[in-house]
Amino acid sequence: MSAESSDIAGTWTRYQQLVAAGVGPASLEELISGTAGRAPAVSRANGEPVDIRTLLYKGARARERAQELRQTAKRVSGDALRAIIDEVCDLVVLAIEPE
């Protein structure tokens, strides 16, 4: 997988990849169907829920994402930089977990 940006274009590209992989299209009805306060279930094409842990970065991909964020951090400051630092701290834990 190539490096993805976290801007709107990169997010749209990633969404299209997930749909192509069978995640299913976004649904406003599911968003507002009374699941407030609970993490939304991501479903496969067959309708079965997907464990959120399978969607997290881990191992080598977590390290790759940290490198992407390093490059982005060089261009931002303030709240954006703090958000990157938070994400990198989370990625460190995921990067050392076995894949």
ChimeraX attribute file (.defattr): number of C-alpha atoms within 10 A of each C-alpha:
attribute: neighborCount
match mode: 1-to-1
recipient: residues
	/A:1	4
	/A:2	4
	/A:3	10
	/A:4	13
	/A:5	16
	/A:6	14
	/A:7	9
	/A:8	9
	/A:9	11
	/A:10	13
	/A:11	13
	/A:12	13
	/A:13	14
	/A:14	15
	/A:15	16
	/A:16	14
	/A:17	12
	/A:18	14
	/A:19	14
	/A:20	12
	/A:21	11
	/A:22	13
	/A:23	20
	/A:24	17
	/A:25	13
	/A:26	11
	/A:27	9
	/A:28	8
	/A:29	8
	/A:30	11
	/A:31	11
	/A:32	9
	/A:33	9
	/A:34	9
	/A:35	11
	/A:36	9
	/A:37	6
	/A:38	7
	/A:39	8
	/A:40	12
	/A:41	14
	/A:42	16
	/A:43	15
	/A:44	15
	/A:45	14
	/A:46	9
	/A:47	12
	/A:48	11
	/A:49	13
	/A:50	13
	/A:51	11
	/A:52	11
	/A:53	8
	/A:54	8
	/A:55	9
	/A:56	12
	/A:57	18
	/A:58	21
	/A:59	17
	/A:60	15
	/A:61	16
	/A:62	21
	/A:63	18
	/A:64	16
	/A:65	19
	/A:66	22
	/A:67	14
	/A:68	16
	/A:69	18
	/A:70	15
	/A:71	10
	/A:72	16
	/A:73	16
	/A:74	9
	/A:75	9
	/A:76	12
	/A:77	12
	/A:78	7
	/A:79	9
	/A:80	13
	/A:81	17
	/A:82	13
	/A:83	13
	/A:84	18
	/A:85	16
	/A:86	11
	/A:87	14
	/A:88	21
	/A:89	12
	/A:90	14
	/A:91	22
	/A:92	15
	/A:93	12
	/A:94	19
	/A:95	20
	/A:96	13
	/A:97	12
	/A:98	8
	/A:99	10
